[in-house]
Amino acid sequence: MATVTVNGGQQVHFVDYGGDGPAVVLLHSFLMDIDMWEPQVEAFGAEYRLIAVDERGQGGTPADADFDYWDVARDVLGVMDHLGLDRAAVVGTSQGGFIGLRMALLAPERVTSLAVLGTSAEPEAEGTAAVYRQLIGAWLQTGPEPLVDGVATFCLGDYEASSWKAKWRGVTGEQFQRIMTTLISRESVLERAGEIQAPVLVLHGTADSEYPIARAESLVAALPNAEPLVTVVNGAHFLSLSHADEVNPHLKAFLAEHAAGK
């Protein structure tokens, strides 16, 4: 594990698993960290140079001021610069997908391919955003303890999440407010998806509590070089972790064909 300063002074925590294969950047979901990718590191880490990044305000990466996902996309590109990587494939779940899409828009020549899981190119629905604002208030008022069970069920379904709940209990109200505000306030990039020429794989769980499959369908329709949508039966929102056994064969096949680029 390492920390580097990029993008005008932002510290970013990451782990470079090494290896001689094509580089693949892994971007985690909201409230998660690099440990989310343990199933993928085990499944195909020997075939690729996997780099997992803690995004702003999560894991070992601080967020001392307001930010947006374009800032985080630039952070990740800065990590690539630090590692001497001109190009990489990008895999992102939920929030990680928001960032991956923005990386492909900011620096299309640097993203060989993109796989996104349980994500959306659209803004947060107003009704959901209102619920999240209430959640911010509750976290500020009571702390995380009364809330972590519900968050775990919403994000991970029936997945055993005790280790993640333990991490979430350490998230302060200020930290939660900052990262959640970024999520709520993000803008749509769906209308720009046609600019992304890289191959893209979209995976979505049928039991996703956050985004209906229609959002994944809209994203696939807007991307010029998208693979057919992959749906994971009973897959939860953070399905790369909760349903890794179902997801990993699709990721392996996609990366085998597209990670190295043309």
Backbone as a ProteinNet text record, in pm:
[ID]
protein_1_A
[PRIMARY]
MATVTVNGGQQVHFVDYGGDGPAVVLLHSFLMDIDMWEPQVEAFGAEYRLIAVDERGQGGTPADADFDYWDVARDVLGVMDHLGLDRAAVVGTSQGGFIGLRMALLAPERVTSLAVLGTSAEPEAEGTAAVYRQLIGAWLQTGPEPLVDGVATFCLGDYEASSWKAKWRGVTGEQFQRIMTTLISRESVLERAGEIQAPVLVLHGTADSEYPIARAESLVAALPNAEPLVTVVNGAHFLSLSHADEVNPHLKAFLAEHAAGK
[TERTIARY]
84.3	0	88.1	38.8	117.7	25.5	83.8	12.1	93.2	24.6	90	10	78.4	12.6	-3.2	-127.3	-158.8	-256.1	-282.8	-396.3	-399.4	-287.9	-285.2	-278.2	-224.4	-203.6	-290.7	-370.5	-457.8	-378.3	-381.6	-321.9	-417.6	-364.2	-444.6	-375.2	-451.4	-402.9	-441.1	-345.7	-372.8	-285.5	-317	-230.3	-207.8	-82.1	-42.1	0.5	-78.8	-51.4	60.4	109	220.4	182.1	282.9	259.9	290.5	305.4	345.3	227.9	107.4	-7.1	-55.5	-156.3	-213.4	-262.9	-250.8	-292.8	-445	-500	-643.6	-662.4	-731.1	-759.9	-895.9	-901.3	-1023.5	-1075.2	-1202.5	-1262.5	-1385.9	-1382.2	-1482.1	-1609.1	-1705.9	-1835.9	-1832.2	-1941.8	-1961.7	-1943.6	-1870	-1843.7	-1747.9	-1697.8	-1611.6	-1465.5	-1377.2	-1235.8	-1172.8	-1041.2	-972.3	-997.1	-1030.6	-1055.6	-1176.6	-1260.4	-1377.1	-1338	-1215.2	-1173.8	-1099.8	-1100.8	-1032.1	-1077.1	-1207.8	-1247.2	-1188.5	-1174.8	-1119.8	-967.3	-901.5	-757.1	-728.2	-807.9	-789.1	-822.1	-926.9	-975.3	-885.6	-836.7	-757.6	-640.8	-598	-484.3	-354.8	-338.5	-214.8	-202.8	-314.3	-314.3	-297.2	-312.8	-312.1	-232.7	-197.6	-141.7	-258.5	-311.9	-427.7	-382.5	-450.1	-424.7	-558.3	-573.4	-696.7	-674.1	-768.3	-753.7	-862.6	-822.3	-919	-962	-1090.2	-1141.7	-1155.9	-1166.4	-1165.5	-1268	-1218.9	-1305.5	-1333.4	-1269	-1295.6	-1164	-1162.3	-1039.3	-929.7	-813.3	-700.3	-681.8	-778.4	-768.4	-855.2	-796.7	-875.9	-955.3	-1052.1	-1125.9	-1142.8	-1054.4	-1052.8	-1133.7	-1191	-1272.9	-1375.8	-1473.2	-1573.6	-1507.8	-1566.1	-1510.4	-1622.7	-1591.8	-1687.5	-1616.1	-1689.6	-1630.6	-1532.9	-1541	-1437	-1304	-1307.5	-1185.1	-1126.9	-1214	-1165.2	-1110	-1175.5	-1123.1	-981.8	-959.4	-825	-727.7	-776.4	-691.2	-640.1	-731	-693.9	-597.6	-621.6	-527.8	-391.3	-390.6	-264.6	-191.2	-265.7	-203.4	-141.1	-211.5	-155.6	-27.3	-26.5	94.9	209.1	179.9	281.4	339.7	257.2	301.5	359.8	359.1	412.4	324.2	193.3	98.5	33.1	59.8	-5.2	-151.2	-180.9	-314.8	-348.4	-476.9	-523.5	-669.5	-710.5	-853.3	-903.6	-1031.8	-1091.8	-1214.8	-1223.9	-1341.4	-1395	-1523.5	-1580.9	-1721.2	-1748.3	-1881.3	-1949.8	-2073.6	-2155.4	-2078.6	-2037.9	-1961.3	-1835.4	-1772	-1655.1	-1687.3	-1809.7	-1853.4	-1870.1	-1921.1	-1931.6	-1793.8	-1694.3	-1558.6	-1498	-1519.2	-1466.8	-1520.7	-1650.6	-1709.2	-1644.5	-1618.9	-1557.4	-1411.7	-1341.5	-1205.1	-1205.9	-1300.6	-1307.7	-1343.6	-1412	-1444.5	-1328.5	-1259.6	-1147.2	-1025.4	-996	-872.8	-901.3	-977.1	-1018.5	-900.6	-788.6	-672.5	-605.9	-647.2	-581.7	-664.7	-789.3	-877.8	-895.9	-831.3	-838.6	-975.8	-1038.7	-1170.7	-1226.5	-1357.4	-1426.4	-1534.9	-1533.8	-1640.6	-1704.5	-1837.4	-1908	-2019	-2035.6	-2130.4	-2220.9	-2352.5	-2446.1	-2433.9	-2413.2	-2387.4	-2491.1	-2471.6	-2563.4	-2487.3	-2524.7	-2469.5	-2559.3	-2671.6	-2771.6	-2756.9	-2817.7	-2812.6	-2897.3	-2877.8	-2958.1	-3103.7	-3195.1	-3337.3	-3370.1	-3456.8	-3482.6	-3538.8	-3626.2	-3680.3	-3572.4	-3480.7	-3370.1	-3277.7	-3250.7	-3164.6	-3223.2	-3356.1	-3420.1	-3400.7	-3411.1	-3387.1	-3242.5	-3150	-3008.4	-2979	-3048.6	-3029.4	-3077.1	-3184.8	-3230.3	-3128.1	-3066.2	-2964	-2844	-2806.6	-2699	-2734.6	-2856.1	-2898.9	-2895.5	-2939.5	-2939.5	-2797.6	-2708.2	-2568.5	-2503.3	-2533.5	-2479.6	-2535.6	-2662.5	-2728.8	-2699.1	-2705.7	-2696.3	-2566.5	-2489.9	-2374.8	-2417.4	-2322.4	-2353.6	-2423.4	-2413.2	-2455.6	-2599.1	-2697	-2833.6	-2858.4	-2760.5	-2783	-2708.5	-2604.1	-2516.5	-2586.5	-2677	-2746.1	-2828.6	-2900	-2981	-2896.9	-2784.4	-2695.3	-2641.6	-2605	-2550.7	-2653.4	-2775.4	-2880.3	-2907.2	-2912.7	-2940.3	-2831.5	-2705.6	-2594.5	-2553.3	-2563.3	-2503.5	-2603.1	-2729.4	-2829.6	-2801.1	-2796.5	-2776	-2628.6	-2539.9	-2396.4	-2355.6	-2269.5	-2224.3	-2130.4	-2174.9	-2108.6	-2054.2	-2028.8	-1986.8	-1856.2	-1763.1	-1635.4	-1655.8	-1748.6	-1777	-1852.1	-1943.6	-2013.5	-1914.6	-1815.1	-1714	-1639.4	-1609.7	-1544.1	-1635.9	-1763.2	-1856.6	-1879	-1863.7	-1880.8	-1774.1	-1666.4	-1562.3	-1578.2	-1683.9	-1705.5	-1775.7	-1712.6	-1770.7	-1885.7	-1966.6	-2076.4	-2028	-1921.1	-1867.1	-1818	-1748.3	-1699.4	-1814.7	-1914.2	-2029.3	-2102.9	-2120.4	-2189.6	-2116.1	-1984.2	-1908.1	-1917.9	-1898.6	-1899	-2040.5	-2140.4	-2277.3	-2324.9	-2283.1	-2320.2	-2264.9	-2144.1	-2086.7	-2171.6	-2214.5	-2296.8	-2430.4	-2495.8	-2627.2	-2620.5	-2514.1	-2508.3	-2447.3	-2410	-2345.4	-2443.4	-2387.3	-2467.3	-2470.1	-2557.5	-2567.2	-2448.9	-2400.6	-2306.9	-2364.2	-2492.6	-2553.7	-2550.4	-2575.8	-2579.3	-2440.6	-2335.6	-2198.9	-2145.1	-2225	-2175.7	-2133.4	-2193.8	-2156.7	-2014.3	-1951	-1811.4	-1715.1	-1761.3	-1673.9	-1663	-1547.9	-1527.2	-1468.5	-1421	-1363	-1470.2	-1433.1	-1528.2	-1573.7	-1702.8	-1758.7	-1845.4	-1827.2	-1912.4	-1994.6	-2126.6	-2217.8	-2282.3	-2267.6	-2330.4	-2423.5	-2537.5	-2636.5	-2712.2	-2736.7	-2809.7	-2959.5	-3034.1	-3180	-3239.8	-3162.2	-3210.7	-3142.2	-3092	-3027.7	-3129.8	-3102.6	-3195.3	-3182.1	-3078.3	-3053.8	-3098.1	-3051.6	-3079.7	-3156.2	-3267.1	-3338.7	-3256.7	-3283.7	-3210.3	-3226.3	-3335.1	-3355	-3238.5	-3174.8	-3059.6	-2942.6	-2921.6	-2815.4	-2847.3	-2973.4	-3013.9	-2991.8	-3023.3	-3003.5	-2855.3	-2770.9	-2627.8	-2574.6	-2613.7	-2569.7	-2614.4	-2736	-2787.8	-2711.6	-2657.9	-2589.9	-2443.1	-2385.4	-2242.7	-2220.5	-2133.8	-2115	-2058.6	-1975.9	-1907.8	-1933.3	-2058.8	-2095.3	-2121.7	-2079.7	-2117	-2265.8	-2330.2	-2467.7	-2473.2	-2579.7	-2596.6	-2593.5	-2519.2	-2515.9	-2596	-2699.5	-2777	-2741.3	-2728.9	-2695.9	-2820.8	-2877.8	-3002.4	-2981.2	-3068.2	-3062.4	-2937.6	-2867.8	-2749	-2783.2	-2708.2	-2728.3	-2656.8	-2670.2	-2615.5	-2463.2	-2393.6	-2247.8	-2211.2	-2259.6	-2256.9	-2118.6	-2018.6	-1884.1	-1831.7	-1885	-1849.5	-1952.5	-2079.4	-2183.6	-2205.4	-2178	-2201.5	-2078.7	-1963.9	-1837.3	-1829.2	-1882.6	-1873.1	-1945.6	-2055.6	-2129.7	-2066.2	-2007.5	-1951.9	-1816	-1730.4	-1590.8	-1571.2	-1647.1	-1626.5	-1650.7	-1748.9	-1775.4	-1661.6	-1611.8	-1499.7	-1375.4	-1348.4	-1229.8	-1235.6	-1350.7	-1364	-1349.2	-1409.6	-1402.2	-1259.1	-1193.2	-1057.1	-960.3	-982	-894.4	-897	-1011.9	-1024.6	-984.7	-1007.3	-998.5	-902	-849.6	-769.4	-645.2	-581	-457.8	-482.5	-605.1	-635.7	-588.7	-602	-564	-420.3
-118.9	0	124.2	228.7	350.2	470.9	587.2	713.8	807.3	875.5	969.9	1099.5	1211	1341	1376.1	1402.5	1428.7	1546.3	1589.6	1678.8	1799.8	1871.5	1995.5	1978.6	1868.7	1850.7	1746.5	1672.7	1570.6	1442.8	1396	1267.3	1155.1	1050.5	936.2	808.5	724.2	594.3	488.9	401.3	298.4	176.9	67.7	-50.3	-96.7	-116.9	-169.8	-314.3	-407.5	-548.6	-601.6	-522.1	-561.6	-663.9	-714.2	-811.2	-753.4	-841.7	-802	-790	-823.9	-818.6	-677	-659.7	-527.1	-464.7	-333.4	-262.3	-250.4	-273.1	-260.4	-182.7	-69.3	14	-25	-45.1	-87.4	26.3	64	178.1	132.4	151.4	94.6	178.8	123.7	186.5	286.2	358.2	452.8	383.7	447.1	401	282.2	237.9	121	164	68.5	98.3	-11.4	-10.3	-104.4	-250.2	-277.2	-416.4	-476.7	-392.6	-442.3	-535.3	-520.3	-592.1	-722.3	-768	-893	-1011.2	-1027.3	-1140.8	-1133.7	-1012.7	-999.7	-1018.5	-970.3	-991.6	-1141.2	-1213	-1357.5	-1427.3	-1380.7	-1450.4	-1430	-1306.9	-1284.8	-1189.2	-1173.2	-1085.1	-1131.6	-1261.6	-1312.9	-1278.8	-1244.2	-1220	-1072.6	-983.3	-840.6	-767.1	-644.8	-555.7	-475.8	-521.8	-457.9	-343.6	-229.7	-112.8	-70.9	-84.3	-45.3	88	178.9	316.5	347.8	404.8	459.5	597.8	616.2	742.7	845.5	970.4	1078.8	1056.2	1072.3	1061.9	920	822.6	682.2	605.8	502.8	428.6	517.8	511.5	590.6	722.3	763.3	889	995.7	1106.9	1211	1295	1366.8	1469	1587.6	1685.6	1799.7	1917.8	1903.7	2010.1	1945.1	2024.6	1972.9	1931.7	1834.4	1783.8	1724.2	1692.6	1620.5	1501.7	1423.4	1301.7	1330	1446.8	1485.8	1501	1558.2	1569	1431.6	1336.5	1202.4	1134.4	1153.5	1098	1149.8	1278.1	1334.4	1277.3	1251.5	1186	1052.2	973.6	839.9	850.2	943.4	965.1	1007	1081.7	1119	999.1	903.6	779.9	705.2	699.5	636.5	706.7	839.3	913.9	873.1	867.9	831.6	694.1	602.1	466	449.4	556.9	549.5	474.7	475.8	404.3	501.2	482.9	565.8	527.3	395.2	345.3	235.3	216.9	108.8	81.3	-40.5	-71.1	-22.8	6.5	55.8	-28	-71.8	-144	-67.1	-31.8	44.4	-1.4	-11.7	-48.3	73.7	97.4	207.4	339.1	399	522.9	508.4	392.7	369.7	380.6	342.7	359	505.1	587.1	731.3	785.7	743.7	794.7	739.5	609.8	550.7	616.8	646.3	715.2	852.4	921.6	1054	1045	941.3	920	900.9	823.5	796.9	922.3	1016.9	1143.5	1242.6	1243.9	1336.4	1295.8	1166.3	1117.5	990.1	998.7	878.3	794.4	859	785.7	700.5	720.5	650.2	534.6	523.6	416.5	317	201.5	102.1	38.4	20.8	-42	-11.3	-28.9	11	-89.9	-140.1	-226.1	-158	-142	-74.9	-166.1	-167.5	-258.1	-178.8	-199.8	-134.5	15.6	74.1	217.6	287.4	418	499.7	617.7	659.6	782	901.5	878.7	982.1	1043.1	1158.5	1216.5	1135.9	1161.5	1092.5	1137.2	1042.5	1077.2	1164.1	1261.6	1358.2	1290.2	1191.8	1122.8	1051	985.2	917.2	1018.2	1128.5	1231.6	1285.2	1301	1348.7	1249.7	1120.8	1018.3	1025.3	1045.4	1052.4	1175.5	1284.9	1403.1	1375	1299	1258.8	1169	1083.4	994.5	1073.7	1177.4	1265	1323.6	1374.8	1434.3	1334.4	1212.8	1109.7	1073.3	1060.8	1025.5	1135	1260.5	1372.2	1373.6	1338.8	1348.5	1229.4	1110	990.3	913.9	947.6	866	744.9	662.3	553.9	433.2	410.9	284	244	333.8	290.1	267.9	301.5	307.2	200.5	141.7	56.3	-70.9	-124.9	-246.4	-218.8	-108.3	-73.5	-43.5	25.5	54.5	-75.3	-170.6	-297.5	-373.2	-377.6	-448	-379.9	-249.7	-173.2	-195.9	-194.9	-200.6	-342.5	-434.8	-566.5	-681.2	-650.1	-755.7	-848	-978.1	-1077.6	-1106.5	-1037.5	-1061.8	-1034.8	-1118.4	-1103.4	-982.3	-878.3	-748.3	-698.5	-786	-740.1	-660.3	-700.3	-628.1	-488.2	-473.8	-342.1	-255	-313.2	-235.8	-180.9	-260	-214	-92.4	-94.1	22	143.3	122.3	234.2	300.9	225.9	286.2	392	391.4	491.5	613.2	619	732.1	843.9	958.3	1071.1	1132.7	1211.1	1279	1373.8	1447.1	1541	1466.7	1355.7	1276.2	1221.1	1166.7	1110.4	1218.1	1333.8	1443.5	1484.4	1491.6	1536.1	1437	1308.1	1210.9	1187	1194.5	1177	1297.3	1416.6	1535.8	1529.3	1478.2	1460.2	1365.8	1256.9	1159.7	1220.6	1289.5	1346.6	1453.5	1531.6	1649.9	1623.6	1499.7	1474.3	1501.8	1542.2	1571.8	1451	1457	1350.3	1356.5	1238.1	1229.7	1140.9	1106	1017	1077.7	1208.8	1273.6	1280.3	1254.1	1253.7	1112.2	1011.1	873.8	837.4	899.5	872.8	911.4	991.6	1029.5	918.2	821.9	716.6	607.2	596.7	501.5	368.8	363.5	239.8	132.6	5.4	-101.4	-89.5	-110.5	-99.4	-221.4	-276.8	-384.6	-330.2	-344.5	-299.3	-422	-435.6	-543.6	-482.9	-548.8	-493.5	-606.9	-591.2	-691.5	-671.2	-781.4	-769.7	-728.5	-740.7	-699.9	-571.8	-492.6	-366	-273.5	-233.2	-149	-1.5	35.5	176	213.8	141.4	178.3	67.4	99.8	-0.7	-40.1	-156.1	-204.4	-108.9	-32.7	63.9	161.6	193.7	285	218.9	91.6	18.9	7.1	-18.3	-28.7	103.4	215	346.4	372.9	331.6	351.8	268.2	142.4	56.3	114.2	163.6	218.8	343.6	417.7	543.5	525.5	410.3	386.4	324.3	380.6	328.5	186.7	149.8	21.4	-60.7	-59	-137.5	-282.3	-371.9	-512.1	-524.5	-635.4	-656.8	-651.7	-593	-581.8	-720	-730.3	-853.3	-828.9	-907.5	-899.1	-1017.3	-988.7	-1090.4	-1114.2	-1232.6	-1264.2	-1251.4	-1172.2	-1145	-1067.5	-1012.2	-934.5	-807.2	-778.5	-658.5	-539.4	-423.3	-300.2	-307.5	-353.7	-366	-506.7	-546.1	-686.6	-741	-657.7	-711.4	-776.9	-737.3	-800.7	-904.2	-866	-956.3	-1076.5	-1061.8	-1168.2	-1188.6	-1193.2	-1203.5	-1329.1	-1440.4	-1565.4	-1555.2	-1480.3	-1462.4	-1356.7	-1256	-1142.6	-1174.4	-1242.4	-1256.8	-1322.6	-1425.5	-1481.2	-1379.6	-1292.5	-1189.1	-1087.5	-1046.5	-953	-1015.4	-1141	-1208	-1214.8	-1251.7	-1263.5	-1126.9	-1024.4	-889.8	-837.2	-851.6	-801.8	-879	-1008.6	-1087.6	-1033.3	-985	-934.2	-789.1	-708.9	-563.6	-489.4	-550.9	-474.9	-413.7	-486.3	-435.8	-326.7	-310.8	-214.2	-261	-173.5	-207.3	-168.1
0	0	0	-64.1	-77	-79.6	-57.5	-68.5	-156.2	-246.7	-335.9	-334.9	-357.3	-367.7	-515	-556.1	-696.7	-705.6	-827.4	-855	-762.4	-755.9	-679.8	-530.6	-483.1	-339.8	-273.1	-348.3	-291.9	-264.4	-140.4	-108.5	-148.2	-209.1	-252.1	-206.4	-140.5	-94.4	-197.5	-229.6	-329.9	-301.9	-368.8	-365.7	-508.5	-541.9	-672.2	-649.3	-700.3	-677	-765.8	-860.3	-943.9	-1048.5	-1117.5	-1223.7	-1359.5	-1455.9	-1590.4	-1687.5	-1643.4	-1732.7	-1755.4	-1841.1	-1862.8	-1732.4	-1721.9	-1601.3	-1596.2	-1477.4	-1453.6	-1324.2	-1332.3	-1215.8	-1159.8	-1028.5	-960.5	-873	-892.3	-822.9	-746.4	-616.6	-525.8	-515.9	-444.7	-423.2	-307.7	-293.7	-182.8	-48.4	41	177.8	184.4	70.7	68	56.2	29.4	11	-73.2	-83.4	-170.9	-133.7	-7.9	33.1	-37.2	-94.7	-167.5	-281.2	-332.3	-452.2	-423.1	-299.5	-267.2	-353.8	-382.8	-467.8	-608.4	-662.5	-797	-796.5	-692.7	-681.4	-675.4	-600.6	-591.1	-723.1	-790.4	-910.1	-1031.3	-1052.9	-1174	-1153.5	-1029.8	-1002.9	-1066	-1086.4	-1145.8	-1293.5	-1356.3	-1500.7	-1536.9	-1438.7	-1465.6	-1358.5	-1388.3	-1286.6	-1229.2	-1119.2	-1058.7	-968.3	-981.5	-896.9	-836.8	-707.2	-638.3	-568.1	-583.5	-535.2	-432.9	-318.8	-224.2	-273.4	-293.8	-345.3	-233	-268.8	-169.2	-57.9	65.6	182.9	226.7	164.3	195.9	204	287.5	306.8	360.8	301.2	348.5	277.8	195.6	121.7	187.1	230	297.1	199	252.6	177.4	270.4	255.3	346.6	295.5	178.2	120	28.2	-14.6	-106.8	-238.8	-306.3	-431.1	-514.2	-640	-723.6	-787.3	-865.3	-920.8	-1034.5	-1094.8	-1190.8	-1117.9	-996.4	-916.7	-888.5	-852.4	-819.4	-944.7	-1058.5	-1182.9	-1209.4	-1183.4	-1201.6	-1098	-977.5	-877.3	-930.2	-986.6	-1034.1	-1151.6	-1240.5	-1350.4	-1295.7	-1186.3	-1122.4	-1065.1	-1008.7	-961.9	-1079.8	-1190.9	-1310.5	-1353.9	-1351.1	-1384.3	-1291.2	-1163	-1063.3	-1091.3	-1137.7	-1165.1	-1306	-1383.9	-1518.5	-1615.4	-1590.2	-1674.5	-1772.4	-1898.7	-2000.1	-2017.3	-2003.7	-2030	-1930.2	-1908.5	-1820.7	-1850.3	-1824.6	-1816.4	-1681	-1673	-1549.1	-1516.7	-1391.6	-1342	-1222.4	-1225	-1115.3	-1081.4	-951.6	-904.3	-844	-884.9	-833.5	-845.7	-733.4	-736.4	-821.3	-814.5	-898.9	-1045.5	-1083.8	-1221	-1258.8	-1165.5	-1193.4	-1231.4	-1154.8	-1173.6	-1302.3	-1328.1	-1449.9	-1575.1	-1578.2	-1692.9	-1712.9	-1603.7	-1613.8	-1657.4	-1613.6	-1664.1	-1815.1	-1864.3	-2007.9	-2087	-2023.5	-2089.1	-2080.6	-1966.8	-1948.8	-2030.3	-2034.6	-2096.7	-2175	-2282.5	-2355.5	-2404.5	-2433.7	-2483.9	-2375.4	-2249.9	-2139.3	-2084.7	-2126.7	-2079.5	-2193	-2182.1	-2289.3	-2296.7	-2180.5	-2171.2	-2034	-2020.9	-1898.6	-1865.6	-1743.2	-1693.7	-1574.3	-1578.2	-1469.2	-1418.2	-1287.6	-1223.4	-1129.5	-1140.5	-1050.1	-1050.3	-1166.3	-1172.4	-1259	-1277	-1355	-1411.7	-1531.4	-1589.3	-1561.8	-1496.6	-1473.5	-1333.4	-1308.9	-1174.7	-1077.4	-950.2	-849.4	-861	-856	-857.3	-736.6	-754.9	-646.9	-523	-541.9	-425.1	-346.9	-417.6	-350.9	-285.3	-353.1	-295.9	-165.4	-160.7	-37.8	77	46.4	148.2	196.3	103.7	140.8	225.9	198.7	283.3	425.7	438.7	571.7	638.7	560.3	614.6	664.4	591	637.8	773.6	785.6	912.7	1026	997.7	1101.8	1142.5	1044.6	1075.4	1159.2	1125.7	1203.4	1345.6	1359.6	1489.7	1580.3	1526	1610.2	1593.2	1488.9	1455.4	1374.2	1332.4	1238.8	1300	1428.7	1487.2	1453.3	1462.2	1429.8	1280.6	1197.2	1052.9	973.7	1030.4	949.6	902	980.8	936.6	811.1	810.5	694.4	572.2	591.8	480.2	420.6	507.6	460.2	377	423	348.7	216.3	217.1	94.8	-9.9	34.7	-59.6	-96	1	-16	-4.8	16.4	26.4	143.5	117.5	222.8	249.6	183.4	201.9	346.3	401	539.6	547.6	614.2	605.2	737.7	832.7	965	959.9	875.3	868.1	811.3	718	661.9	761.2	835.7	938.7	1040.4	1074	1169.7	1114.8	985.3	924.7	924.4	889.9	880.3	1015.9	1122.6	1255.4	1284.9	1207.8	1225.3	1136.2	1056.7	965.6	1041.1	1051	1122.5	1044.5	1114	1047.7	939.2	966	867.6	743.6	765.3	653.3	570.9	638.2	568.1	490.1	550.5	482.4	355.5	362.2	245.7	131.1	158.8	49.2	-3.6	84.6	38.7	-42.2	-3.2	-78.4	-220.3	-234.6	-367.7	-450.5	-391.1	-461.9	-504.2	-411.8	-439.6	-548.5	-548.9	-635.2	-772.9	-800.6	-929.6	-1044.8	-1157.1	-1275	-1367.6	-1465	-1564.3	-1660.5	-1700.5	-1812.6	-1923.4	-1909.7	-2008.4	-2148	-2155.9	-2286.3	-2350.8	-2273	-2326.6	-2347.3	-2315.1	-2323.8	-2465.5	-2564.8	-2702.8	-2736.8	-2651.5	-2673.6	-2634.6	-2555.7	-2504.9	-2610.7	-2672	-2780.1	-2732.4	-2610.4	-2557.8	-2543	-2550.8	-2519.9	-2373.9	-2351.9	-2216.8	-2188.4	-2069.9	-2019.3	-1904.2	-1911.3	-1806.4	-1742.5	-1611.1	-1535.9	-1432.5	-1409.7	-1316.9	-1248.9	-1119.5	-1043.9	-1052.7	-1062.5	-1069.6	-935.8	-826.8	-694.9	-647.9	-740.8	-706	-640.8	-517.5	-441.6	-475.3	-547.2	-576.4	-717.2	-817	-955.1	-1026.9	-1089.8	-1168.9	-1291.2	-1343.8	-1460.7	-1578.5	-1581.3	-1689.7	-1700.6	-1589.4	-1595.6	-1667.5	-1639.7	-1709.7	-1857.6	-1888.8	-2029	-2102.6	-2036.9	-2099	-2123.9	-2030.5	-2046.9	-2163.6	-2169.4	-2279.6	-2413.8	-2419.3	-2544.8	-2588.4	-2492.5	-2524	-2558.7	-2525.8	-2547.9	-2686	-2767.9	-2903.7	-2908.4	-2809.4	-2813.8	-2688.4	-2643.9	-2526.5	-2564.1	-2476.6	-2486.7	-2450.6	-2485	-2437.5	-2283.7	-2232.2	-2087.7	-2022.4	-1913.1	-1833.5	-1706	-1684.8	-1561.3	-1472.3	-1343.9	-1244.3	-1160.4	-1169.7	-1100.2	-950.1	-886.1	-742.2	-701.5	-797.9	-765	-691.3	-584.8	-504.3	-567.6	-505.1	-561.7	-576.2	-474.4	-480.6	-527.3	-643.7	-683.4	-711.3	-736.4	-755.5	-628.8	-514	-387.1	-345.9	-346.9	-296.9	-387.8	-518.4	-615.1	-702.5	-637	-709.4	-795	-745.7	-822.2	-956	-959.6	-1082.9	-1172.9	-1111.5	-1184.8	-1246.2	-1172.4	-1213.7	-1350.8	-1387.7	-1522	-1633.5	-1615.3	-1715.6	-1720.5	-1603	-1600.1	-1662.7	-1630.5	-1684.5	-1836.6	-1890.5	-2036.1	-2103.6	-2044.9	-2102.3	-2097.9	-1983.8	-1971.3	-2060.6	-2074.1	-2161.5	-2303.4	-2347.9	-2484.2	-2498.2	-2392.9	-2411.7	-2319.1	-2214	-2117.2	-2178.7	-2268.7	-2327.3	-2431.8	-2477.3	-2580.5	-2717.3	-2814	-2951.2	-2978.5
[MASK]
++++++++++++++++++++++++++++++++++++++++++++++++++++++++++++++++++++++++++++++++++++++++++++++++++++++++++++++++++++++++++++++++++++++++++++++++++++++++++++++++++++++++++++++++++++++++++++++++++++++++++++++++++++++++++++++++++++++++++++++++++++++++++++++++++++++

